Amino acid sequence: QVQLVESGGGSVQPGGSLRLSCAASGIIFSWYNINWYRQAPGKQRVLVATITTDSSTNYADSVQGRFTISRDNAKNTVYLQMNSLKPEDTAVYYCYAKNVVIPQDYWGQGTQVTVSS
């Protein structure tokens, strides 16, 4: 059974930090590019950050320089370190795993991040 479980969300004041985790089970983790998406109320889900199987990273312009994605293949976990948070970062954050060998992908259930004073 494949599972992607996000954790680490919560409420924080503007300028604060959070670290999200995405723990995978049931897959060969090193075969997957991992993406973080977010969806704000009433808006479409958008890509925030990507880390490839060889740990190359890419970020949306809106989070460049503030967010850092990393992976620990030994722990089957990807992290999203979010610094200098802004109210516009408020959203449900989702983890998405895409296999680079076969057409197979999975979504996590999401974790809420709220940035408010």
Phi and psi in degrees as a GROMACS rama.xvg file:
@    title "Ramachandran Plot"
@    xaxis  label "Phi"
@    yaxis  label "Psi"
@TYPE xy
-87.85  134.466  VAL-2
-138.536  138.383  GLN-3
-119.852  119.198  LEU-4
-120.084  114.357  VAL-5
-87.3356  149.407  GLU-6
-153.498  168.544  SER-7
101.628  -4.2239  GLY-8
-70.8443  171.703  GLY-9
162.565  -165.854  GLY-10
-106.897  137.997  SER-11
-148.434  153.268  VAL-12
-79.974  156.147  GLN-13
-53.3206  138.392  PRO-14
90.5347  -10.5315  GLY-15
-80.7362  -176.454  GLY-16
-132.799  151.955  SER-17
-143.56  153.227  LEU-18
-122.75  117.816  ARG-19
-91.2125  147.481  LEU-20
-124.156  147.724  SER-21
-130.074  107.797  CYS-22
-101.411  125.821  ALA-23
-107.171  146.503  ALA-24
-142.989  152.254  SER-25
83.9539  5.72957  GLY-26
-132.815  161.144  ILE-27
-84.3873  94.1135  ILE-28
-55.8317  -37.5962  PHE-29
-69.6623  -9.52646  SER-30
-89.8026  1.36317  TRP-31
-117.55  131.075  TYR-32
-74.9136  142.212  ASN-33
-119.579  133.233  ILE-34
-123.414  147.091  ASN-35
-107.411  128.665  TRP-36
-115.806  163.435  TYR-37
-141.581  153.004  ARG-38
-137.724  115.106  GLN-39
-86.745  157.975  ALA-40
-55.2363  127.72  PRO-41
76.3269  7.12325  GLY-42
-122.947  165.747  LYS-43
-76.522  156.912  GLN-44
-72.4786  132.451  ARG-45
-128.09  150.85  VAL-46
-75.6163  132.723  LEU-47
-105.835  -48.8556  VAL-48
-155.999  152.39  ALA-49
-134.012  141.45  THR-50
-130.366  128.066  ILE-51
-86.6384  178.535  THR-52
-64.0914  -26.3825  THR-53
-99.5439  18.2784  ASP-54
69.1253  20.7428  SER-55
-72.0331  146.411  SER-56
-126.039  155.839  THR-57
-148.829  147.116  ASN-58
-134.024  150.588  TYR-59
-66.9542  149.453  ALA-60
-57.6918  -33.7172  ASP-61
-68.096  -18.2591  SER-62
-119.935  -5.07214  VAL-63
-54.337  130.489  GLN-64
87.1275  -11.3312  GLY-65
-114.364  -33.0834  ARG-66
-108  147.315  PHE-67
-134.313  125.722  THR-68
-101.749  141.067  ILE-69
-148.528  164.235  SER-70
-138.406  149.843  ARG-71
-126.755  97.4805  ASP-72
-65.7613  -27.0274  ASN-73
-67.2321  -27.2674  ALA-74
-105.081  2.8382  LYS-75
52.835  42.449  ASN-76
-135.795  140.141  THR-77
-115.698  143.509  VAL-78
-119.079  150.776  TYR-79
-129.137  104.163  LEU-80
-85.0985  121.253  GLN-81
-117.041  114.983  MET-82
-114.575  165.021  ASN-83
48.5649  48.3932  SER-84
-65.4009  145.524  LEU-85
-120.544  158.249  LYS-86
-55.8162  -33.272  PRO-87
-71.4994  -5.63124  GLU-88
-82.8769  -7.06053  ASP-89
-61.489  125.087  THR-90
-179.011  171.375  ALA-91
-90.0821  127.972  VAL-92
-102.649  130.372  TYR-93
-119.155  143.412  TYR-94
-97.9162  137.82  CYS-95
-135.733  125.355  TYR-96
-111.05  128.279  ALA-97
-124.149  120.23  LYS-98
-69.2824  135.267  ASN-99
-93.2513  -3.10926  VAL-100
-104.712  -45.9308  VAL-101
-128.341  157.63  ILE-102
-73.2208  89.7527  PRO-103
-150.204  130.98  GLN-104
-148.505  160.922  ASP-105
-145.262  148.876  TYR-106
-114.646  147.798  TRP-107
-86.2417  -179.731  GLY-108
-89.0698  -13.0337  GLN-109
96.0344  153.314  GLY-110
-138.995  136.19  THR-111
-82.4597  132.934  GLN-112
-120.869  124.94  VAL-113
-124.278  123.893  THR-114
-115.265  111.835  VAL-115
-156.922  147.082  SER-116
